[in-house]
Amino acid sequence: MKRKPLLWILCLWVAPQLYAQQATIVQIETKSNSLILKSDENKRLRTIYFGKKLQNKEEAKWIPTPSKSTDDNSGICNAVYTPSGSWSMFEPAISITHADGNISTELLFQSVQEQKESENVSLTTILLKDPVYQTEVKLFYKTYIQEDVIEQWTEIKNLEKGTITLQKYASANLYLNAEKFYLTNYYGNWAQEMRPKEMELTGGIKVLDSKLGTRTNLFEPPTFTIALNKASAEDEGEVLLGNLGWSGNFKIEFELDPLHNLRLIAGINPHASAYPLASNASFKTPSLIYTLSQHGKGLASRNFHNWARKYRILDGTGDRLTLLNNWEATYFDFDQSKLTNLFKDGKKLGVDMFLLDDGWFANKYPRNGDNAGLGDWEENRKKLPDGLGYLIKEAQNTGIKFGIWLEPEMVNPKSELYEKHPDWVVKQVQRPEHYFRNQLVLDLANPKVQDYVFGVVDNLFTKNPALAFIKWDCNAVIFNANSAFLQSQGQSQSKFYVDYIRGLYSVLERIRAKYPKVPMMLCSGGGGRVDYEALKYFTEFWPSDNTEPLERIFIQWNYSYYFPAIATCNHVTDWGKQPLKFRIDVAMMGKMGFDIVVEHLKAEELQFAQTAIQNYNKLKPAILQGDQYRLVDPYTHDFASLMYVSTDKNQAVMFNYFVSNRYESTASPKPVVLKGLDPNKKYRIQEINLFGNQKSSLNSNAEYSGSYLMTVGYNPEVNSGRSSVILEIGAI
């Protein structure tokens, strides 16, 4: 008998009317997009469409659906949640070892429920069941309609009599149809975060993953862009932006099937993480958050920003404190007197808060360097004889707030905590300890360690209720992964990586339940833990320890595709050779802070910094809550240009930076076309943040229509002599 061609076997398309009566269609919609799922004659649920919203929902029934082939080698390309060990020939989203040892799973559609949580938020819940084994899988699709964002996760329930083991348990299994697919992912290392790479996906599987346990974004984040049919562009083309909301080990797979369609599977990394699930127990996966845009990655990023500010980032629609940090001014070398003088510098500068960084704690093993003291969170009596309470009161008397640095997940071997509780430390007793920055990780899978870490924060606030801010750091990764607690409970060590992150979230939940409004910065060595689950508990994050302003333009540019300015901490430091104006201008593109020695500033530098902070405070509504538009890409031009526009379109600010090292290069020889303004409004443009006696060459009296500025544009005249230009754009 002549065999059918393999591709025909894999996905045979048949007319939908052959089984129209028994088919169920599930339509998951946002303002602009439709994700359409459909059951086949075998009750397998498949993705049949993901793209621009259908004008007529009834026409979804005409979208063809793959059918089972009569050939034994048949498989289905577009299952909504691909099982392992049964009919599929593709990378699975779920793999289970059942209680009897069987490793095959089938999932058939049972029901769908739709619940409207508000005018803008809906939740669709789909139930799938294995017809042989008592295993249930629920797929959740939470839609944020106006923001065009979908949050997707999975819940797996074991109804068998014995324990099953989840070998793989993805959050989402998407299916995209196009002629070509272009993936943008990011790579790097410490101080080299968010370096982009765009590539056309070809046959096989491209994997983004982390196995670091903590600080998992160190080498690459769980963040990506998929452009359909052509390479990504700012304002045109169909693109999907995504972020996995998980602060632990992750895995995101991009597989081109033999029909050249893209299967995207994202979730917790199954590496060393087979998870036992007892009878009647459930396992909830983290969320994959994504947005689809028909008008380029610029719109997609604004979708993310609007969603994040409103629904995810703590106090995302609020304000942010400017601050002066002591780290680069003192490092570990400070005392009470030196700090109180810095309070006065902060007040003179005009910031809202002083942040005391690393080095304030531990007595038996004083924290005078990074090799001792972590875990011993009492004030160092030699440095701070009157304690934190005195410092907080002195800061308040000076007219500023007081915040503090913590790294409560970590411990130095040279510490009292390590001596008292070696069983709280993540390590293999039989192997030599392996350190990352002279420290080890505490076992947050252990409820006693969770209580301890919560207690560190709780004790600080109980003793010092006026404490205004916490910088939460996490500088180490996990070596020699092993939990003495899990071992004592007779539980599998393969649970550790998952239970550690769940333990971290449990601590953060408790902190937020008791202290719901205290601002907290998510530091993690710079960019090491930037995801939308962690940001439920933090008001902001530290993108990179690299504060060199030219480098920061590129780092902040790439973060801005996924995270809004209000969440991005940008500090003015002494890194790099750029003048103070350039450094401050770059830091204004987000939540601004300072990490400098104020007394080293010349008089005109201090005056400039004070005026710049006043300008920043005036423009914060546009920067922190407005829509961001990227105008000129620094990767392809000699300068970078972007702007923020307030929601009422009455206020905007345009940032322009010279990024070329070529002598006397003219970066902006022609006008830059602006975006996001009201075409019918009149605007006046004024250059701000002028240094010293500098005069602007731009005409601040001219009036322009929004239509003109978005058609002809405006030239900021950026060049090697005008390396940083900020324009305030105000409606008249």
KOLLUM-96527 format. One record per residue (C-alpha): residue in three letters; y, x, z. Coordinates in pm, whole numbers, padded with zeros to 5 digits, always signed. Last residue first. Layout:
residues N
ALAYXZ/...
end
This chain:
residues 732
ILE+07573-00106+02466/ALA+07211-00002+02491/GLY+07157+00342+02634/ILE+06986+00649+02495/GLU+06983+00954+02721/LEU+06901+01265+02523/ILE+06729+01571+02665/VAL+06742+01899+02472/SER+06540+02210+02553/SER+06531+02525+02339/ARG+06890+02510+02223/GLY+06935+02874+02113/SER+06586+02896+01967/ASN+06640+02562+01796/VAL+06664+02191+01873/GLU+06941+02003+01695/PRO+06862+01663+01852/ASN+06876+01509+01502/TYR+06870+01128+01499/GLY+06664+00885+01294/VAL+06702+00726+00953/THR+06473+00427+01009/MET+06414+00390+01382/LEU+06763+00512+01470/TYR+06917+00284+01206/SER+06724-00022+01323/GLY+06818+00044+01683/SER+07177+00028+01572/TYR+07390+00333+01628/GLU+07718+00385+01811/ALA+07901+00718+01802/ASN+08086+00839+02112/SER+07835+01101+02231/ASN+07861+01316+01917/LEU+07622+01607+01957/SER+07724+01972+01991/SER+07688+01943+02369/LYS+07898+02169+02586/GLN+07749+02424+02825/ASN+07967+02501+03125/GLY+07671+02518+03363/PHE+07356+02380+03208/LEU+07357+02049+03023/ASN+07099+01812+03173/ILE+07223+01523+02957/GLU+07296+01468+02588/GLN+07439+01123+02526/ILE+07331+00865+02271/ARG+07495+00522+02237/TYR+07285+00227+02127/LYS+07346-00103+01950/LYS+07074-00368+01962/ASN+06915-00550+01669/PRO+06640-00298+01598/ASP+06531-00303+01965/LEU+06396+00044+02037/GLY+06029+00150+02039/LYS+06050+00445+01804/LEU+06289+00719+01696/VAL+06284+00899+01361/VAL+06376+01264+01411/PRO+06668+01377+01198/LYS+06647+01697+00993/PRO+06642+02072+01052/SER+06471+02031+01390/ALA+06301+02358+01482/THR+06551+02601+01337/SER+06381+02935+01395/GLU+06615+03205+01522/TYR+06328+03443+01609/ARG+05983+03288+01587/ASN+05823+03210+01923/SER+05795+02839+01844/VAL+05789+02572+02115/PHE+06146+02434+02107/TYR+06151+02124+02325/ASN+06288+01771+02282/PHE+06275+01489+02537/MET+06420+01147+02447/VAL+06522+00899+02716/ALA+06550+00523+02675/GLN+06735+00236+02838/ASN+06810-00115+02717/LYS+06470-00175+02558/ASP+06384-00442+02819/THR+06053-00263+02888/SER+06228+00071+02921/VAL+06173+00323+02641/TYR+06025+00670+02691/MET+06058+00940+02426/LEU+05876+01230+02267/SER+05967+01545+02077/ALA+05790+01877+02048/PHE+05913+02170+01845/ASP+05800+02423+01588/HIS+05570+02168+01428/THR+05197+02095+01385/TYR+05061+02133+01740/PRO+05401+02046+01886/ASP+05370+01689+01747/VAL+05704+01520+01679/LEU+05775+01160+01785/ARG+05536+01067+02064/TYR+05630+00727+02203/GLN+05594+00626+02566/ASP+05662+00272+02687/GLY+05853+00241+03013/GLN+05744+00230+03376/LEU+05769+00592+03493/ILE+06007+00734+03235/ALA+06219+00424+03173/PRO+06255+00324+03539/LYS+06290+00692+03636/LEU+06606+00747+03428/LYS+06859+00719+03711/ASN+06642+00920+03948/TYR+06598+01184+03679/ASN+06970+01212+03619/GLN+07029+01262+03993/ILE+06749+01520+03999/ALA+06911+01697+03702/THR+07248+01703+03882/GLN+07095+01875+04186/ALA+06904+02121+03967/PHE+07221+02209+03771/GLN+07418+02264+04091/LEU+07144+02487+04227/GLU+07136+02686+03904/GLU+07517+02718+03903/ALA+07509+02855+04257/LYS+07226+03097+04190/LEU+06884+02991+04306/HIS+06698+03223+04543/GLU+06773+02995+04840/VAL+06575+02718+04670/VAL+06252+02917+04664/ILE+06049+02715+04416/ASP+05774+02455+04406/PHE+05968+02150+04290/GLY+05852+01798+04206/MET+05879+01544+03928/LYS+05650+01247+03859/GLY+05645+01236+03479/MET+05837+01388+03189/MET+06103+01532+03423/ALA+05893+01845+03475/VAL+05964+01959+03118/ASP+06342+01930+03168/ILE+06319+02117+03498/ARG+06141+02414+03342/PHE+06372+02427+03039/LYS+06682+02414+03260/LEU+06545+02685+03488/PRO+06511+02932+03202/GLN+06172+03003+03043/LYS+05992+03324+03130/GLY+05677+03176+03276/TRP+05575+03053+03622/ASP+05862+03030+03870/THR+05788+02666+03953/VAL+05916+02318+03863/HIS+05638+02071+03931/ASN+05492+01795+03713/CYS+05271+01532+03874/THR+05127+01278+03626/ALA+05056+00924+03753/ILE+05395+00772+03666/ALA+05379+00934+03323/PRO+05089+00714+03215/PHE+04733+00843+03165/TYR+04511+00840+02856/TYR+04712+00974+02563/SER+04956+01133+02806/TYR+04697+01386+02922/ASN+04726+01555+02584/TRP+05105+01588+02586/GLN+05100+01695+02952/ILE+04883+01995+02869/PHE+05084+02081+02556/ILE+05424+02068+02724/ARG+05271+02231+03031/GLU+05190+02547+02837/LEU+05557+02591+02747/PRO+05654+02511+03107/GLU+05421+02757+03283/THR+05290+02523+03553/ASN+04922+02611+03511/ASP+04766+02468+03826/SER+04684+02172+03606/PRO+04713+01793+03582/TRP+04786+01714+03950/PHE+04724+01343+03999/GLU+04919+01038+04111/THR+04916+00725+04328/PHE+04561+00774+04444/TYR+04279+00538+04549/LYS+04209+00351+04226/LEU+04280+00684+04053/ALA+03934+00807+04147/GLU+03780+00534+03932/TYR+04014+00592+03639/ASP+03932+00957+03598/VAL+04104+01287+03670/ARG+03886+01499+03899/GLY+03931+01863+03805/GLY+04276+01829+03653/GLY+04432+02095+03875/GLY+04223+02248+04149/SER+04124+01902+04265/CYS+04475+01757+04313/LEU+04465+01379+04356/MET+04805+01309+04511/MET+04830+01043+04779/PRO+05108+00793+04850/VAL+05057+00588+05171/LYS+05038+00218+05080/PRO+04696+00094+05184/TYR+04649+00293+05503/LYS+04365+00116+05689/ALA+04180-00032+05391/ARG+04291+00261+05177/ILE+04131+00514+05409/ARG+03812+00311+05432/GLU+03787+00280+05055/LEU+03851+00654+05021/VAL+03562+00731+05254/SER+03328+00498+05064/TYR+03442+00650+04735/LEU+03345+00996+04860/GLY+03007+00868+04978/ARG+02946+00710+04638/ILE+03031+01046+04485/TYR+02777+01224+04706/ASP+02520+00947+04657/VAL+02516+01002+04283/TYR+02468+01380+04297/PHE+02219+01349+04584/LYS+01978+01085+04460/SER+01753+01345+04294/GLN+01699+01492+04640/SER+01455+01207+04702/GLN+01461+01037+05039/GLY+01252+01123+05343/GLN+01546+01046+05570/SER+01567+01404+05696/GLN+01559+01531+05336/LEU+01840+01297+05238/PHE+02045+01431+05529/ALA+01967+01797+05456/SER+02113+01737+05110/ASN+02050+01995+04842/ALA+02244+02120+04541/ASN+02230+02499+04537/PHE+02581+02517+04386/ILE+02831+02233+04391/VAL+03184+02284+04259/ALA+03479+02394+04466/ASN+03855+02329+04472/CYS+03892+01972+04591/ASP+04245+01891+04704/TRP+04400+01579+04852/LYS+04783+01602+04872/ILE+04879+01348+05135/PHE+05216+01175+05179/ALA+05446+01006+05431/LEU+05336+01108+05780/ALA+05542+00879+06003/PRO+05228+00762+06189/ASN+05163+01115+06317/LYS+04889+01113+06581/THR+04707+00815+06431/PHE+04795+00930+06080/LEU+04645+01275+06123/ASN+04348+01135+06314/ASP+04272+00892+06031/VAL+04272+01165+05768/VAL+04030+01393+05949/GLY+03839+01090+06077/PHE+03761+00975+05725/VAL+03611+01317+05659/TYR+03409+01303+05982/ASP+03285+00949+05924/GLN+03172+01046+05573/VAL+03001+01350+05720/LYS+02815+01124+05961/PRO+02721+00893+05671/ASN+02551+01186+05491/ALA+02572+01163+05111/LEU+02911+01326+05164/ASP+02739+01660+05221/LEU+03021+01911+05272/VAL+03086+02153+04990/LEU+03100+02532+05028/GLN+03385+02781+05027/ASN+03491+03132+04935/ARG+03659+03015+04613/PHE+03319+02901+04485/TYR+03046+03038+04704/HIS+02672+03086+04658/GLU+02464+03082+04973/PRO+02141+03278+04939/ARG+01832+03059+04892/GLN+01570+02914+05130/VAL+01821+02696+05315/GLN+01941+02542+04989/LYS+02301+02434+05041/VAL+02535+02137+05077/VAL+02675+02167+05429/TRP+02640+01907+05702/ASP+02325+02077+05838/PRO+02535+02381+05926/HIS+02716+02157+06178/LYS+02860+02349+06471/GLU+02901+02692+06307/TYR+03020+02544+05979/LEU+03276+02330+06160/GLU+03396+02631+06358/SER+03484+02811+06038/LYS+03392+03125+05844/PRO+03139+02958+05617/ASN+03447+02785+05475/VAL+03419+02408+05444/MET+03508+02147+05183/GLU+03539+01770+05145/PRO+03851+01757+05364/GLU+04082+01962+05140/LEU+04417+01856+05284/TRP+04786+01917+05207/ILE+05070+01746+05398/GLY+05372+01522+05351/PHE+05707+01492+05526/LYS+06005+01270+05445/ILE+06367+01384+05407/GLY+06694+01336+05595/THR+06711+01651+05805/ASN+06630+01454+06117/GLN+06329+01313+05931/ALA+06211+01664+05846/GLU+06259+01769+06209/LYS+06055+01469+06327/ILE+05774+01549+06084/LEU+05775+01915+06185/TYR+05759+01830+06557/GLY+05472+01590+06504/LEU+05289+01855+06303/GLY+05246+02076+06605/ASP+05488+02240+06848/PRO+05327+02584+06827/LEU+05300+02567+06446/LYS+05223+02915+06314/LYS+05056+03051+06629/ARG+04905+02719+06732/ASN+04737+02657+06396/GLU+04730+02279+06377/GLU+04384+02120+06394/TRP+04177+02054+06084/ASP+03893+02303+06123/GLY+03695+02230+05806/LEU+03846+02508+05597/GLY+03940+02789+05836/ALA+03848+03103+05648/ASN+03828+03276+05310/ASP+04127+03115+05136/GLY+04383+03315+05332/ASN+04570+03293+05660/ARG+04376+02985+05772/PRO+04301+03102+06123/TYR+03934+03139+06224/LYS+03939+03048+06593/ASN+04267+02866+06530/ALA+04253+02641+06221/PHE+04542+02473+06033/TRP+04873+02513+05844/GLY+04752+02732+05555/ASP+04752+02505+05249/ASP+05058+02299+05151/LEU+05340+02137+05348/LEU+05514+01886+05121/PHE+05885+01812+05181/MET+06014+01476+05063/ASP+06284+01281+04883/VAL+06445+01560+04680/GLY+06819+01637+04667/LEU+06825+02015+04647/LYS+07023+02039+04970/LYS+06771+01811+05143/GLY+06484+02023+05018/ASP+06659+02342+05124/LYS+06716+02193+05468/PHE+06345+02118+05494/LEU+06280+02477+05386/ASN+06463+02596+05696/THR+06226+02384+05903/LEU+05935+02557+05732/LYS+06054+02910+05808/SER+06102+02824+06174/GLN+05755+02676+06214/ASP+05579+02968+06054/PHE+05491+03082+05706/ASP+05271+03322+05512/PHE+04986+03125+05355/TYR+05166+03081+05019/THR+05536+03102+05109/ALA+05756+02991+04815/GLU+05469+02921+04574/TRP+05310+02681+04823/ASN+05618+02532+04992/ASN+05637+02205+04799/LEU+05970+02027+04744/LEU+05934+01661+04653/THR+06039+01371+04435/LEU+05885+01049+04559/ARG+05740+00793+04317/ASP+05826+00427+04252/GLY+05617+00114+04208/THR+05432-00049+03918/GLY+05128+00175+03952/ASP+05113+00137+04328/LEU+04756+00271+04319/ILE+04656+00325+03958/ARG+04422+00054+03827/TYR+04553-00287+03727/LYS+04921-00289+03636/ARG+05000+00078+03586/ALA+04661+00149+03431/TRP+04670-00145+03190/ASN+05017-00065+03060/HIS+04933+00304+03024/PHE+04601+00238+02849/ASN+04760+00002+02598/ARG+05040+00256+02550/SER+04771+00513+02464/ALA+04614+00282+02207/LEU+04953+00218+02048/GLY+05008+00591+02000/LYS+04644+00646+01899/GLY+04685+00463+01572/HIS+04772+00114+01463/GLN+04447-00083+01463/SER+04391+00005+01828/LEU+04077-00024+02039/THR+04090+00027+02414/TYR+03830+00167+02649/ILE+03724+00178+03013/LEU+03366+00278+03086/SER+03291+00160+03434/PRO+03060+00309+03696/THR+02701+00187+03724/LYS+02579-00068+03977/PHE+02224-00029+04106/SER+02046-00325+04263/ALA+01775-00353+04527/ASN+01513-00631+04539/SER+01230-00373+04548/ALA+01359-00020+04597/LEU+01545+00175+04332/PRO+01470+00545+04305/TYR+01737+00735+04106/ALA+01647+01019+03871/SER+01953+01241+03910/ALA+01863+01598+03818/HIS+02050+01542+03490/PRO+02090+01165+03440/ASN+02464+01216+03382/ILE+02640+00899+03492/GLY+02756+00690+03201/ALA+02841+00673+02833/ILE+02644+00582+02521/LEU+02822+00562+02185/ARG+02622+00469+01875/LEU+02799+00540+01548/ASN+02693+00403+01211/HIS+02572+00635+00939/LEU+02272+00423+00838/PRO+02045+00696+00976/ASP+02217+00669+01316/LEU+02513+00884+01412/GLU+02491+00950+01784/PHE+02786+01009+02018/GLU+02674+01073+02374/ILE+02883+01071+02693/LYS+02733+01224+03007/PHE+02889+01239+03351/ASN+02844+01430+03675/GLY+03079+01300+03942/SER+03423+01140+03955/TRP+03330+00833+03751/GLY+03558+00598+03561/LEU+03457+00698+03209/ASN+03764+00718+02985/GLY+03794+00585+02630/LEU+04029+00566+02333/LEU+03912+00393+02014/VAL+04107+00441+01692/GLU+04174+00243+01375/GLY+04444+00392+01155/GLU+04816+00433+01182/ASP+05083+00529+01434/GLU+04982+00859+01593/ALA+04706+00963+01357/SER+04335+01023+01407/ALA+04125+01160+01124/LYS+03994+00905+00878/ASN+03730+00628+00857/LEU+03733+00545+01230/ALA+03902+00763+01489/ILE+03714+00810+01818/THR+03914+00941+02114/PHE+03767+01090+02429/THR+03785+01131+02807/PRO+03508+01218+03052/PRO+03690+01552+03112/GLU+03585+01901+03000/PHE+03546+02237+03171/LEU+03686+02158+03516/ASN+03640+01782+03482/THR+03355+01776+03736/ARG+03559+01888+04033/THR+03246+01788+04224/GLY+02884+01778+04108/LEU+02930+02046+03841/LYS+02682+01903+03590/SER+02932+01783+03331/ASP+02886+01625+02992/LEU+03014+01563+02642/VAL+02731+01530+02391/LYS+02730+01518+02011/ILE+02409+01370+01875/GLY+02262+01415+01528/GLY+02408+01356+01185/THR+02776+01437+01146/LEU+03082+01362+01353/GLU+03409+01479+01204/MET+03587+01705+01447/GLU+03898+01696+01663/LYS+03939+01951+01941/PRO+04196+01919+02215/ARG+04268+02163+02499/MET+04296+01948+02809/GLU+04293+02216+03081/GLN+04360+02586+03049/ALA+04481+02662+03403/TRP+04117+02653+03525/ASN+03894+02598+03225/GLY+03912+02434+02886/TYR+03779+02148+02677/TYR+03896+01818+02534/ASN+03741+01568+02294/THR+03864+01418+01972/LEU+03586+01264+01766/TYR+03627+01167+01401/PHE+03399+00903+01251/LYS+03340+00830+00884/GLU+03247+00529+00669/ALA+03282+00288+00959/ASN+03078+00069+01197/LEU+03084+00123+01571/TYR+02819+00043+01831/LEU+02881+00070+02203/ASN+02625+00132+02479/ALA+02792+00116+02817/SER+02744+00218+03181/ALA+02430+00421+03122/TYR+02131+00425+03354/LYS+01880+00699+03275/GLN+01569+00792+03474/LEU+01594+00490+03701/THR+01289+00499+03922/ILE+01108+00183+04031/THR+01001+00102+04385/GLY+00735-00162+04439/LYS+00707-00540+04425/GLU+00915-00568+04109/LEU+01250-00746+04120/ASN+01452-00429+04059/LYS+01810-00502+03961/ILE+02026-00303+03719/GLU+02401-00367+03708/THR+02605-00248+03412/TRP+02969-00163+03339/GLN+03243-00234+03088/GLU+03622-00238+03123/ILE+03786-00362+02805/VAL+04152-00303+02725/ASP+04368-00483+02467/GLU+04662-00475+02713/GLN+04744-00844+02663/ILE+04383-00951+02715/TYR+04254-00737+02996/THR+03884-00795+02938/LYS+03605-00732+03185/TYR+03270-00694+03012/PHE+02972-00686+03248/LEU+02614-00630+03135/LYS+02346-00748+03376/VAL+02002-00591+03363/GLU+01699-00747+03526/THR+01357-00591+03580/GLN+01050-00788+03672/TYR+00825-00621+03419/VAL+00667-00792+03118/PRO+00948-00996+02958/ASP+01214-00740+03062/LYS+01531-00932+03132/LEU+01891-00938+03006/LEU+02180-01128+03169/ILE+02528-01113+03016/THR+02841-01143+03229/THR+03183-01195+03066/LEU+03484-01144+03291/SER+03834-01255+03198/VAL+04179-01120+03286/ASN+04517-01226+03145/GLU+04561-01585+03262/SER+04361-01498+03569/GLU+04000-01446+03674/LYS+03854-01647+03385/GLN+03477-01644+03412/GLU+03234-01637+03123/GLN+02860-01654+03175/VAL+02585-01549+02934/SER+02213-01609+02944/GLN+01865-01471+02888/PHE+01872-01198+02621/LEU+01568-00976+02606/LEU+01532-00622+02741/GLU+01219-00414+02683/THR+01120-00114+02894/SER+00845+00145+02866/ILE+00774+00417+03121/ASN+00474+00268+03300/GLY+00406+00430+03637/ASP+00297+00111+03818/ALA+00634+00075+03994/HIS+00820+00118+03666/THR+00963+00444+03534/ILE+01285+00331+03374/SER+01504+00452+03088/ILE+01833+00286+03002/ALA+02098+00360+02738/PRO+01834+00499+02507/GLU+01880+00752+02225/PHE+01720+00603+01915/MET+01370+00514+01794/SER+01368+00180+01972/TRP+01058-00039+02001/SER+00924+00034+02351/GLY+00972+00356+02547/SER+01341+00332+02621/PRO+01585+00043+02619/THR+01906+00023+02413/TYR+02188-00177+02572/VAL+02389-00377+02315/ALA+02125-00304+02051/ASN+02276-00178+01725/CYS+02030+00044+01546/ILE+01710-00154+01573/GLY+01375+00003+01511/SER+01084-00056+01275/ASN+00800+00193+01246/ASP+00531-00079+01258/ASP+00673-00240+00944/THR+00743-00614+00951/SER+01106-00541+01018/LYS+01294-00712+01297/SER+01625-00845+01184/PRO+01972-00697+01167/THR+02247-00958+01197/PRO+02489-01078+00932/ILE+02835-01205+01030/TRP+02848-01569+00919/LYS+02830-01707+01272/ALA+03147-01520+01363/GLU+03333-01755+01129/GLU+03378-02006+01411/LYS+03617-01769+01587/ASN+03874-01816+01310/GLN+04148-01555+01312/LEU+03889-01285+01387/LYS+04025-01009+01605/LYS+04031-00662+01454/GLY+03723-00461+01537/PHE+03380-00466+01693/TYR+03113-00665+01507/ILE+02737-00724+01509/THR+02647-00578+01845/ARG+02294-00680+01926/LEU+02103-00893+02176/ARG+01727-00904+02141/LYS+01595-01256+02165/ASN+01325-01194+01901/GLU+01494-01423+01646/ASP+01815-01227+01693/SER+02082-01254+01960/LYS+02445-01194+01869/LEU+02730-00988+02009/ILE+03090-00992+01890/LEU+03361-00760+02021/SER+03690-00899+01897/ASN+04030-00733+01902/SER+04404-00802+01904/LYS+04483-01003+02219/THR+04143-00938+02375/GLU+03814-01101+02289/ILE+03449-01094+02386/GLN+03255-01330+02158/VAL+02892-01396+02245/ILE+02683-01561+01975/THR+02344-01706+02063/ALA+02083-01744+01788/GLN+01820-02017+01812/GLN+01966-02255+01553/ALA+02106-01989+01327/TYR+01763-01832+01272/LEU+01740-01817+00895/GLN+02113-01909+00874/PRO+02207-01554+00965/ALA+02107-01411+00626/VAL+01894-01102+00664/TRP+01972-00736+00714/LEU+01683-00494+00760/CYS+01773-00210+00994/LEU+01523+00068+01050/ILE+01271-00035+00785/TRP+01525-00036+00507/LEU+01627+00310+00622/LEU+01265+00424+00608/PRO+01199+00307+00250/LYS+00908+00058+00239/ARG+00556+00195+00213/LYS+00342+00133-00095/MET+00000+00000+00000/
end
